[in-house]
């Protein structure tokens, strides 16, 4: 087979001569893009870190507020029955010694 028949069939042989110049440099050989991406990722990670710290601090403050509310609710749960019992005792004494005798006097 001759070279023409080889090319027609899609086969090429070894190059006939060496390249005279080097192939062109592609932009992928530059590290500027990679450095830019690394710095942008570093900035985003810094923002995320700050956001996490803020959320953690807010969570701690929220926990303190919930503990305070729990203490207030416990105190209310203790004081309301005590005040209710004292109020009923006072009303009972008022009924027994003031209101009931006054109603009996009006009935005569």
Backbone atoms as SQL, in Angstrom:
CREATE TABLE atoms (id INTEGER PRIMARY KEY, chain TEXT, resi INTEGER, resn TEXT, atom TEXT, x REAL, y REAL, z REAL);
INSERT INTO atoms VALUES
  (1, 'A', 1, 'UNK', 'N', 0.836, -1.180, 0.000),
  (2, 'A', 1, 'UNK', 'CA', 0.000, 0.000, 0.000),
  (3, 'A', 1, 'UNK', 'C', 0.881, 1.243, 0.000),
  (4, 'A', 2, 'UNK', 'N', 0.396, 2.216, -0.649),
  (5, 'A', 2, 'UNK', 'CA', 1.138, 3.466, -0.683),
  (6, 'A', 2, 'UNK', 'C', 0.576, 4.438, 0.348),
  (7, 'A', 3, 'UNK', 'N', 1.236, 5.544, 0.646),
  (8, 'A', 3, 'UNK', 'CA', 0.765, 6.485, 1.667),
  (9, 'A', 3, 'UNK', 'C', -0.611, 7.046, 1.369),
  (10, 'A', 4, 'UNK', 'N', -0.928, 7.202, 0.101),
  (11, 'A', 4, 'UNK', 'CA', -2.232, 7.745, -0.242),
  (12, 'A', 4, 'UNK', 'C', -3.331, 6.783, 0.159),
  (13, 'A', 5, 'UNK', 'N', -3.181, 5.530, -0.051),
  (14, 'A', 5, 'UNK', 'CA', -4.182, 4.537, 0.313),
  (15, 'A', 5, 'UNK', 'C', -4.316, 4.455, 1.834),
  (16, 'A', 6, 'UNK', 'N', -3.204, 4.592, 2.564),
  (17, 'A', 6, 'UNK', 'CA', -3.255, 4.578, 4.032),
  (18, 'A', 6, 'UNK', 'C', -4.082, 5.749, 4.563),
  (19, 'A', 7, 'UNK', 'N', -3.927, 6.935, 3.996),
  (20, 'A', 7, 'UNK', 'CA', -4.684, 8.101, 4.443),
  (21, 'A', 7, 'UNK', 'C', -6.163, 7.949, 4.122),
  (22, 'A', 8, 'UNK', 'N', -6.470, 7.360, 3.000),
  (23, 'A', 8, 'UNK', 'CA', -7.860, 7.174, 2.630),
  (24, 'A', 8, 'UNK', 'C', -8.552, 6.205, 3.575),
  (25, 'A', 9, 'UNK', 'N', -7.874, 5.242, 4.058),
  (26, 'A', 9, 'UNK', 'CA', -8.446, 4.283, 5.004),
  (27, 'A', 9, 'UNK', 'C', -8.449, 4.831, 6.436),
  (28, 'A', 10, 'UNK', 'N', -7.860, 5.954, 6.689),
  (29, 'A', 10, 'UNK', 'CA', -7.863, 6.561, 8.016),
  (30, 'A', 10, 'UNK', 'C', -6.635, 6.219, 8.824),
  (31, 'A', 11, 'UNK', 'N', -5.696, 5.579, 8.226),
  (32, 'A', 11, 'UNK', 'CA', -4.461, 5.238, 8.932),
  (33, 'A', 11, 'UNK', 'C', -3.371, 6.206, 8.520),
  (34, 'A', 12, 'UNK', 'N', -2.661, 6.622, 9.503),
  (35, 'A', 12, 'UNK', 'CA', -1.520, 7.477, 9.198),
  (36, 'A', 12, 'UNK', 'C', -0.283, 6.807, 9.739),
  (37, 'A', 13, 'UNK', 'N', 0.753, 6.983, 9.098),
  (38, 'A', 13, 'UNK', 'CA', 2.022, 6.415, 9.523),
  (39, 'A', 13, 'UNK', 'C', 2.752, 7.376, 10.423),
  (40, 'A', 14, 'UNK', 'N', 3.993, 7.097, 10.697),
  (41, 'A', 14, 'UNK', 'CA', 4.785, 8.013, 11.510),
  (42, 'A', 14, 'UNK', 'C', 4.928, 9.353, 10.796),
  (43, 'A', 15, 'UNK', 'N', 5.107, 10.436, 11.575),
  (44, 'A', 15, 'UNK', 'CA', 5.227, 11.738, 10.929),
  (45, 'A', 15, 'UNK', 'C', 6.449, 11.761, 9.996),
  (46, 'A', 16, 'UNK', 'N', 6.271, 12.483, 8.930),
  (47, 'A', 16, 'UNK', 'CA', 7.342, 12.557, 7.938),
  (48, 'A', 16, 'UNK', 'C', 8.463, 13.467, 8.412),
  (49, 'A', 17, 'UNK', 'N', 8.129, 14.497, 9.187),
  (50, 'A', 17, 'UNK', 'CA', 9.147, 15.399, 9.697),
  (51, 'A', 17, 'UNK', 'C', 8.737, 15.865, 11.086),
  (52, 'A', 18, 'UNK', 'N', 9.651, 16.373, 11.863),
  (53, 'A', 18, 'UNK', 'CA', 9.393, 16.849, 13.208),
  (54, 'A', 18, 'UNK', 'C', 8.784, 18.249, 13.158),
  (55, 'A', 19, 'UNK', 'N', 8.065, 18.595, 14.230),
  (56, 'A', 19, 'UNK', 'CA', 7.458, 19.923, 14.306),
  (57, 'A', 19, 'UNK', 'C', 8.541, 20.977, 14.404),
  (58, 'A', 20, 'UNK', 'N', 8.288, 22.107, 13.777),
  (59, 'A', 20, 'UNK', 'CA', 9.285, 23.173, 13.774),
  (60, 'A', 20, 'UNK', 'C', 9.188, 24.042, 15.028),
  (61, 'A', 21, 'UNK', 'N', 7.974, 24.154, 15.642),
  (62, 'A', 21, 'UNK', 'CA', 7.784, 24.965, 16.847),
  (63, 'A', 21, 'UNK', 'C', 7.061, 24.129, 17.891),
  (64, 'A', 22, 'UNK', 'N', 7.110, 24.607, 19.115),
  (65, 'A', 22, 'UNK', 'CA', 6.387, 23.939, 20.202),
  (66, 'A', 22, 'UNK', 'C', 4.897, 24.228, 20.069),
  (67, 'A', 23, 'UNK', 'N', 4.053, 23.321, 20.580),
  (68, 'A', 23, 'UNK', 'CA', 2.620, 23.604, 20.528),
  (69, 'A', 23, 'UNK', 'C', 2.302, 24.817, 21.400),
  (70, 'A', 24, 'UNK', 'N', 1.192, 25.512, 21.102),
  (71, 'A', 24, 'UNK', 'CA', 0.861, 26.703, 21.894),
  (72, 'A', 24, 'UNK', 'C', 0.526, 26.334, 23.334),
  (73, 'A', 25, 'UNK', 'N', 0.835, 27.245, 24.255),
  (74, 'A', 25, 'UNK', 'CA', 0.534, 27.029, 25.673),
  (75, 'A', 25, 'UNK', 'C', -0.942, 27.333, 25.917),
  (76, 'A', 26, 'UNK', 'N', -1.597, 26.453, 26.615),
  (77, 'A', 26, 'UNK', 'CA', -3.014, 26.638, 26.919),
  (78, 'A', 26, 'UNK', 'C', -3.155, 27.387, 28.235),
  (79, 'A', 27, 'UNK', 'N', -4.294, 28.058, 28.461),
  (80, 'A', 27, 'UNK', 'CA', -4.444, 28.821, 29.708),
  (81, 'A', 27, 'UNK', 'C', -4.446, 27.938, 30.946),
  (82, 'A', 28, 'UNK', 'N', -4.607, 26.650, 30.816),
  (83, 'A', 28, 'UNK', 'CA', -4.625, 25.759, 31.965),
  (84, 'A', 28, 'UNK', 'C', -3.287, 25.653, 32.666),
  (85, 'A', 29, 'UNK', 'N', -2.228, 26.055, 32.019),
  (86, 'A', 29, 'UNK', 'CA', -0.925, 25.958, 32.668),
  (87, 'A', 29, 'UNK', 'C', -0.686, 27.095, 33.644),
  (88, 'A', 30, 'UNK', 'N', -1.535, 28.118, 33.642),
  (89, 'A', 30, 'UNK', 'CA', -1.392, 29.237, 34.564),
  (90, 'A', 30, 'UNK', 'C', -2.118, 28.903, 35.869),
  (91, 'A', 31, 'UNK', 'N', -1.526, 29.305, 36.989),
  (92, 'A', 31, 'UNK', 'CA', -2.117, 29.017, 38.296),
  (93, 'A', 31, 'UNK', 'C', -2.935, 30.191, 38.837),
  (94, 'A', 32, 'UNK', 'N', -3.094, 31.242, 38.064),
  (95, 'A', 32, 'UNK', 'CA', -3.852, 32.400, 38.522),
  (96, 'A', 32, 'UNK', 'C', -5.297, 32.041, 38.841),
  (97, 'A', 33, 'UNK', 'N', -5.909, 31.260, 37.976),
  (98, 'A', 33, 'UNK', 'CA', -7.308, 30.879, 38.189),
  (99, 'A', 33, 'UNK', 'C', -7.450, 30.025, 39.442),
  (100, 'A', 34, 'UNK', 'N', -6.533, 29.108, 39.639),
  (101, 'A', 34, 'UNK', 'CA', -6.588, 28.233, 40.824),
  (102, 'A', 34, 'UNK', 'C', -6.397, 29.058, 42.089),
  (103, 'A', 35, 'UNK', 'N', -5.444, 29.982, 42.077),
  (104, 'A', 35, 'UNK', 'CA', -5.227, 30.830, 43.250),
  (105, 'A', 35, 'UNK', 'C', -6.449, 31.693, 43.543),
  (106, 'A', 36, 'UNK', 'N', -7.052, 32.218, 42.500),
  (107, 'A', 36, 'UNK', 'CA', -8.251, 33.025, 42.693),
  (108, 'A', 36, 'UNK', 'C', -9.359, 32.192, 43.325),
  (109, 'A', 37, 'UNK', 'N', -9.552, 30.980, 42.861),
  (110, 'A', 37, 'UNK', 'CA', -10.583, 30.105, 43.416),
  (111, 'A', 37, 'UNK', 'C', -10.280, 29.740, 44.870),
  (112, 'A', 38, 'UNK', 'N', -9.005, 29.487, 45.173),
  (113, 'A', 38, 'UNK', 'CA', -8.629, 29.149, 46.552),
  (114, 'A', 38, 'UNK', 'C', -8.917, 30.325, 47.479),
  (115, 'A', 39, 'UNK', 'N', -8.586, 31.542, 47.054),
  (116, 'A', 39, 'UNK', 'CA', -8.833, 32.718, 47.892),
  (117, 'A', 39, 'UNK', 'C', -10.330, 32.963, 48.066),
  (118, 'A', 40, 'UNK', 'N', -11.103, 32.748, 47.012),
  (119, 'A', 40, 'UNK', 'CA', -12.550, 32.911, 47.137),
  (120, 'A', 40, 'UNK', 'C', -13.138, 31.873, 48.084),
  (121, 'A', 41, 'UNK', 'N', -12.653, 30.635, 47.992),
  (122, 'A', 41, 'UNK', 'CA', -13.137, 29.589, 48.912),
  (123, 'A', 41, 'UNK', 'C', -12.740, 29.919, 50.340),
  (124, 'A', 42, 'UNK', 'N', -11.541, 30.463, 50.524),
  (125, 'A', 42, 'UNK', 'CA', -11.097, 30.833, 51.864),
  (126, 'A', 42, 'UNK', 'C', -11.994, 31.928, 52.438),
  (127, 'A', 43, 'UNK', 'N', -12.362, 32.900, 51.617),
  (128, 'A', 43, 'UNK', 'CA', -13.259, 33.962, 52.077),
  (129, 'A', 43, 'UNK', 'C', -14.625, 33.413, 52.450),
  (130, 'A', 44, 'UNK', 'N', -15.151, 32.513, 51.632),
  (131, 'A', 44, 'UNK', 'CA', -16.460, 31.916, 51.925),
  (132, 'A', 44, 'UNK', 'C', -16.398, 31.090, 53.202),
  (133, 'A', 45, 'UNK', 'N', -15.309, 30.351, 53.391),
  (134, 'A', 45, 'UNK', 'CA', -15.174, 29.568, 54.625),
  (135, 'A', 45, 'UNK', 'C', -15.102, 30.479, 55.839),
  (136, 'A', 46, 'UNK', 'N', -14.451, 31.639, 55.694),
  (137, 'A', 46, 'UNK', 'CA', -14.405, 32.602, 56.795),
  (138, 'A', 46, 'UNK', 'C', -15.796, 33.114, 57.141),
  (139, 'A', 47, 'UNK', 'N', -16.601, 33.380, 56.104),
  (140, 'A', 47, 'UNK', 'CA', -17.970, 33.830, 56.350),
  (141, 'A', 47, 'UNK', 'C', -18.782, 32.741, 57.040),
  (142, 'A', 48, 'UNK', 'N', -18.614, 31.508, 56.585),
  (143, 'A', 48, 'UNK', 'CA', -19.347, 30.401, 57.207),
  (144, 'A', 48, 'UNK', 'C', -18.924, 30.198, 58.655),
  (145, 'A', 49, 'UNK', 'N', -17.629, 30.326, 58.914),
  (146, 'A', 49, 'UNK', 'CA', -17.135, 30.178, 60.289),
  (147, 'A', 49, 'UNK', 'C', -17.739, 31.256, 61.185),
  (148, 'A', 50, 'UNK', 'N', -17.780, 32.492, 60.697),
  (149, 'A', 50, 'UNK', 'CA', -18.361, 33.581, 61.477),
  (150, 'A', 50, 'UNK', 'C', -19.850, 33.341, 61.715),
  (151, 'A', 51, 'UNK', 'N', -20.546, 32.843, 60.693),
  (152, 'A', 51, 'UNK', 'CA', -21.968, 32.534, 60.846),
  (153, 'A', 51, 'UNK', 'C', -22.203, 31.466, 61.896),
  (154, 'A', 52, 'UNK', 'N', -21.351, 30.457, 61.917),
  (155, 'A', 52, 'UNK', 'CA', -21.492, 29.376, 62.904),
  (156, 'A', 52, 'UNK', 'C', -21.235, 29.912, 64.309),
  (157, 'A', 53, 'UNK', 'N', -20.236, 30.780, 64.457),
  (158, 'A', 53, 'UNK', 'CA', -19.963, 31.364, 65.772),
  (159, 'A', 53, 'UNK', 'C', -21.144, 32.205, 66.248),
  (160, 'A', 54, 'UNK', 'N', -21.721, 32.974, 65.335),
  (161, 'A', 54, 'UNK', 'CA', -22.876, 33.804, 65.689),
  (162, 'A', 54, 'UNK', 'C', -24.048, 32.931, 66.119),
  (163, 'A', 55, 'UNK', 'N', -24.319, 31.866, 65.372),
  (164, 'A', 55, 'UNK', 'CA', -25.413, 30.965, 65.732),
  (165, 'A', 55, 'UNK', 'C', -25.162, 30.283, 67.076),
  (166, 'A', 56, 'UNK', 'N', -23.918, 29.923, 67.345),
  (167, 'A', 56, 'UNK', 'CA', -23.589, 29.291, 68.623),
  (168, 'A', 56, 'UNK', 'C', -23.833, 30.253, 69.781),
  (169, 'A', 57, 'UNK', 'N', -23.384, 31.506, 69.627),
  (170, 'A', 57, 'UNK', 'CA', -23.604, 32.500, 70.690),
  (171, 'A', 57, 'UNK', 'C', -25.095, 32.758, 70.902),
  (172, 'A', 58, 'UNK', 'N', -25.833, 32.883, 69.796),
  (173, 'A', 58, 'UNK', 'CA', -27.278, 33.095, 69.915),
  (174, 'A', 58, 'UNK', 'C', -27.954, 31.914, 70.602),
  (175, 'A', 59, 'UNK', 'N', -27.492, 30.727, 70.307),
  (176, 'A', 59, 'UNK', 'CA', -28.068, 29.533, 70.924),
  (177, 'A', 59, 'UNK', 'C', -27.813, 29.523, 72.429),
  (178, 'A', 60, 'UNK', 'N', -26.623, 29.924, 72.836),
  (179, 'A', 60, 'UNK', 'CA', -26.318, 29.986, 74.275),
  (180, 'A', 60, 'UNK', 'C', -27.216, 30.996, 74.984),
  (181, 'A', 61, 'UNK', 'N', -27.375, 32.182, 74.380),
  (182, 'A', 61, 'UNK', 'CA', -28.235, 33.201, 74.981),
  (183, 'A', 61, 'UNK', 'C', -29.685, 32.721, 75.045),
  (184, 'A', 62, 'UNK', 'N', -30.122, 32.041, 74.004),
  (185, 'A', 62, 'UNK', 'CA', -31.490, 31.515, 73.982),
  (186, 'A', 62, 'UNK', 'C', -31.667, 30.460, 75.080),
  (187, 'A', 63, 'UNK', 'N', -30.657, 29.642, 75.286),
  (188, 'A', 63, 'UNK', 'CA', -30.718, 28.648, 76.356),
  (189, 'A', 63, 'UNK', 'C', -30.818, 29.290, 77.730),
  (190, 'A', 64, 'UNK', 'N', -30.078, 30.379, 77.932),
  (191, 'A', 64, 'UNK', 'CA', -30.148, 31.088, 79.219),
  (192, 'A', 64, 'UNK', 'C', -31.542, 31.665, 79.434),
  (193, 'A', 65, 'UNK', 'N', -32.122, 32.225, 78.362),
  (194, 'A', 65, 'UNK', 'CA', -33.472, 32.783, 78.480),
  (195, 'A', 65, 'UNK', 'C', -34.482, 31.685, 78.805),
  (196, 'A', 66, 'UNK', 'N', -34.341, 30.527, 78.174),
  (197, 'A', 66, 'UNK', 'CA', -35.261, 29.424, 78.452),
  (198, 'A', 66, 'UNK', 'C', -35.130, 28.934, 79.894),
  (199, 'A', 67, 'UNK', 'N', -33.908, 28.898, 80.420),
  (200, 'A', 67, 'UNK', 'CA', -33.721, 28.501, 81.821),
  (201, 'A', 67, 'UNK', 'C', -34.399, 29.500, 82.747),
  (202, 'A', 68, 'UNK', 'N', -34.282, 30.788, 82.434),
  (203, 'A', 68, 'UNK', 'CA', -34.918, 31.826, 83.252),
  (204, 'A', 68, 'UNK', 'C', -36.439, 31.673, 83.211),
  (205, 'A', 69, 'UNK', 'N', -36.972, 31.444, 82.022),
  (206, 'A', 69, 'UNK', 'CA', -38.420, 31.257, 81.896),
  (207, 'A', 69, 'UNK', 'C', -38.862, 30.018, 82.668),
  (208, 'A', 70, 'UNK', 'N', -38.068, 28.970, 82.639),
  (209, 'A', 70, 'UNK', 'CA', -38.388, 27.764, 83.402),
  (210, 'A', 70, 'UNK', 'C', -38.430, 28.037, 84.896),
  (211, 'A', 71, 'UNK', 'N', -37.501, 28.841, 85.391),
  (212, 'A', 71, 'UNK', 'CA', -37.497, 29.188, 86.820),
  (213, 'A', 71, 'UNK', 'C', -38.723, 30.017, 87.191),
  (214, 'A', 72, 'UNK', 'N', -39.074, 30.949, 86.302),
  (215, 'A', 72, 'UNK', 'CA', -40.256, 31.782, 86.564),
  (216, 'A', 72, 'UNK', 'C', -41.511, 30.913, 86.582),
  (217, 'A', 73, 'UNK', 'N', -41.627, 29.984, 85.649),
  (218, 'A', 73, 'UNK', 'CA', -42.794, 29.100, 85.601),
  (219, 'A', 73, 'UNK', 'C', -42.857, 28.220, 86.851),
  (220, 'A', 74, 'UNK', 'N', -41.705, 27.737, 87.294),
  (221, 'A', 74, 'UNK', 'CA', -41.682, 26.920, 88.515),
  (222, 'A', 74, 'UNK', 'C', -42.130, 27.751, 89.714),
  (223, 'A', 75, 'UNK', 'N', -41.619, 28.993, 89.800),
  (224, 'A', 75, 'UNK', 'CA', -42.011, 29.861, 90.914),
  (225, 'A', 75, 'UNK', 'C', -43.508, 30.156, 90.862),
  (226, 'A', 76, 'UNK', 'N', -44.031, 30.388, 89.665),
  (227, 'A', 76, 'UNK', 'CA', -45.469, 30.645, 89.538),
  (228, 'A', 76, 'UNK', 'C', -46.265, 29.406, 89.930),
  (229, 'A', 77, 'UNK', 'N', -45.776, 28.231, 89.555),
  (230, 'A', 77, 'UNK', 'CA', -46.459, 26.993, 89.925),
  (231, 'A', 77, 'UNK', 'C', -46.470, 26.758, 91.425),
  (232, 'A', 78, 'UNK', 'N', -45.488, 27.281, 92.124),
  (233, 'A', 78, 'UNK', 'CA', -45.449, 27.133, 93.575),
  (234, 'A', 78, 'UNK', 'C', -46.277, 28.229, 94.251),
  (235, 'A', 79, 'UNK', 'N', -46.160, 29.461, 93.770),
  (236, 'A', 79, 'UNK', 'CA', -46.823, 30.582, 94.429),
  (237, 'A', 79, 'UNK', 'C', -48.334, 30.621, 94.195),
  (238, 'A', 80, 'UNK', 'N', -48.792, 30.258, 93.041),
  (239, 'A', 80, 'UNK', 'CA', -50.229, 30.334, 92.752),
  (240, 'A', 80, 'UNK', 'C', -51.042, 29.450, 93.688),
  (241, 'A', 81, 'UNK', 'N', -50.674, 28.198, 93.923),
  (242, 'A', 81, 'UNK', 'CA', -51.467, 27.406, 94.888),
  (243, 'A', 81, 'UNK', 'C', -51.408, 27.968, 96.312),
  (244, 'A', 82, 'UNK', 'N', -50.231, 28.452, 96.716),
  (245, 'A', 82, 'UNK', 'CA', -50.114, 29.009, 98.075),
  (246, 'A', 82, 'UNK', 'C', -51.007, 30.242, 98.216),
  (247, 'A', 83, 'UNK', 'N', -50.960, 31.142, 97.251),
  (248, 'A', 83, 'UNK', 'CA', -51.786, 32.347, 97.296),
  (249, 'A', 83, 'UNK', 'C', -53.271, 31.985, 97.224),
  (250, 'A', 84, 'UNK', 'N', -53.602, 30.972, 96.415),
  (251, 'A', 84, 'UNK', 'CA', -55.012, 30.544, 96.311),
  (252, 'A', 84, 'UNK', 'C', -55.519, 29.998, 97.643),
  (253, 'A', 85, 'UNK', 'N', -54.728, 29.191, 98.310),
  (254, 'A', 85, 'UNK', 'CA', -55.143, 28.632, 99.601),
  (255, 'A', 85, 'UNK', 'C', -55.305, 29.753, 100.625),
  (256, 'A', 86, 'UNK', 'N', -54.341, 30.680, 100.672),
  (257, 'A', 86, 'UNK', 'CA', -54.456, 31.800, 101.611),
  (258, 'A', 86, 'UNK', 'C', -55.675, 32.654, 101.299),
  (259, 'A', 87, 'UNK', 'N', -55.949, 32.896, 100.027),
  (260, 'A', 87, 'UNK', 'CA', -57.121, 33.687, 99.649),
  (261, 'A', 87, 'UNK', 'C', -58.419, 33.000, 100.051),
  (262, 'A', 88, 'UNK', 'N', -58.510, 31.683, 99.833),
  (263, 'A', 88, 'UNK', 'CA', -59.724, 30.960, 100.228),
  (264, 'A', 88, 'UNK', 'C', -59.885, 30.949, 101.749),
  (265, 'A', 89, 'UNK', 'N', -58.775, 30.842, 102.486),
  (266, 'A', 89, 'UNK', 'CA', -58.846, 30.857, 103.948),
  (267, 'A', 89, 'UNK', 'C', -59.344, 32.220, 104.429),
  (268, 'A', 90, 'UNK', 'N', -58.822, 33.291, 103.803),
  (269, 'A', 90, 'UNK', 'CA', -59.253, 34.639, 104.191),
  (270, 'A', 90, 'UNK', 'C', -60.729, 34.835, 103.855),
  (271, 'A', 91, 'UNK', 'N', -61.159, 34.403, 102.662),
  (272, 'A', 91, 'UNK', 'CA', -62.575, 34.525, 102.297),
  (273, 'A', 91, 'UNK', 'C', -63.467, 33.703, 103.230),
  (274, 'A', 92, 'UNK', 'N', -62.984, 32.534, 103.622),
  (275, 'A', 92, 'UNK', 'CA', -63.755, 31.712, 104.569),
  (276, 'A', 92, 'UNK', 'C', -63.923, 32.406, 105.911),
  (277, 'A', 93, 'UNK', 'N', -62.861, 33.013, 106.402),
  (278, 'A', 93, 'UNK', 'CA', -62.930, 33.727, 107.677),
  (279, 'A', 93, 'UNK', 'C', -63.836, 34.963, 107.556),
  (280, 'A', 94, 'UNK', 'N', -63.714, 35.667, 106.419),
  (281, 'A', 94, 'UNK', 'CA', -64.599, 36.816, 106.222),
  (282, 'A', 94, 'UNK', 'C', -66.060, 36.367, 106.185),
  (283, 'A', 95, 'UNK', 'N', -66.334, 35.272, 105.535),
  (284, 'A', 95, 'UNK', 'CA', -67.709, 34.764, 105.459),
  (285, 'A', 95, 'UNK', 'C', -68.206, 34.376, 106.847),
  (286, 'A', 96, 'UNK', 'N', -67.333, 33.703, 107.576),
  (287, 'A', 96, 'UNK', 'CA', -67.733, 33.197, 108.883),
  (288, 'A', 96, 'UNK', 'C', -67.949, 34.322, 109.893),
  (289, 'A', 97, 'UNK', 'N', -67.072, 35.305, 109.922),
  (290, 'A', 97, 'UNK', 'CA', -67.143, 36.312, 110.976),
  (291, 'A', 97, 'UNK', 'C', -67.763, 37.646, 110.537),
  (292, 'A', 98, 'UNK', 'N', -67.823, 37.949, 109.249),
  (293, 'A', 98, 'UNK', 'CA', -68.324, 39.263, 108.835),
  (294, 'A', 98, 'UNK', 'C', -69.602, 39.136, 108.013),
  (295, 'A', 99, 'UNK', 'N', -69.572, 38.394, 106.939),
  (296, 'A', 99, 'UNK', 'CA', -70.687, 38.382, 105.996),
  (297, 'A', 99, 'UNK', 'C', -71.876, 37.588, 106.539),
  (298, 'A', 100, 'UNK', 'N', -71.643, 36.385, 107.048),
  (299, 'A', 100, 'UNK', 'CA', -72.745, 35.557, 107.558),
  (300, 'A', 100, 'UNK', 'C', -73.458, 36.235, 108.737),
  (301, 'A', 101, 'UNK', 'N', -72.750, 36.780, 109.738),
  (302, 'A', 101, 'UNK', 'CA', -73.464, 37.465, 110.816),
  (303, 'A', 101, 'UNK', 'C', -74.240, 38.679, 110.324),
  (304, 'A', 102, 'UNK', 'N', -73.719, 39.378, 109.309),
  (305, 'A', 102, 'UNK', 'CA', -74.439, 40.540, 108.788),
  (306, 'A', 102, 'UNK', 'C', -75.737, 40.117, 108.095),
  (307, 'A', 103, 'UNK', 'N', -75.712, 38.987, 107.403),
  (308, 'A', 103, 'UNK', 'CA', -76.918, 38.485, 106.745),
  (309, 'A', 103, 'UNK', 'C', -77.953, 38.015, 107.777),
  (310, 'A', 104, 'UNK', 'N', -77.487, 37.442, 108.894),
  (311, 'A', 104, 'UNK', 'CA', -78.418, 37.006, 109.935),
  (312, 'A', 104, 'UNK', 'C', -79.114, 38.186, 110.601),
  (313, 'A', 105, 'UNK', 'N', -78.375, 39.282, 110.784),
  (314, 'A', 105, 'UNK', 'CA', -78.969, 40.465, 111.382),
  (315, 'A', 105, 'UNK', 'C', -80.027, 41.095, 110.506),
  (316, 'A', 106, 'UNK', 'N', -79.848, 41.047, 109.199),
  (317, 'A', 106, 'UNK', 'CA', -80.829, 41.613, 108.290),
  (318, 'A', 106, 'UNK', 'C', -82.086, 40.745, 108.250),
  (319, 'A', 107, 'UNK', 'N', -81.986, 39.471, 108.485),
  (320, 'A', 107, 'UNK', 'CA', -83.122, 38.562, 108.442),
  (321, 'A', 107, 'UNK', 'C', -84.071, 38.736, 109.608),
  (322, 'A', 108, 'UNK', 'N', -83.678, 39.274, 110.722),
  (323, 'A', 108, 'UNK', 'CA', -84.538, 39.429, 111.895),
  (324, 'A', 108, 'UNK', 'C', -85.466, 40.506, 111.724);
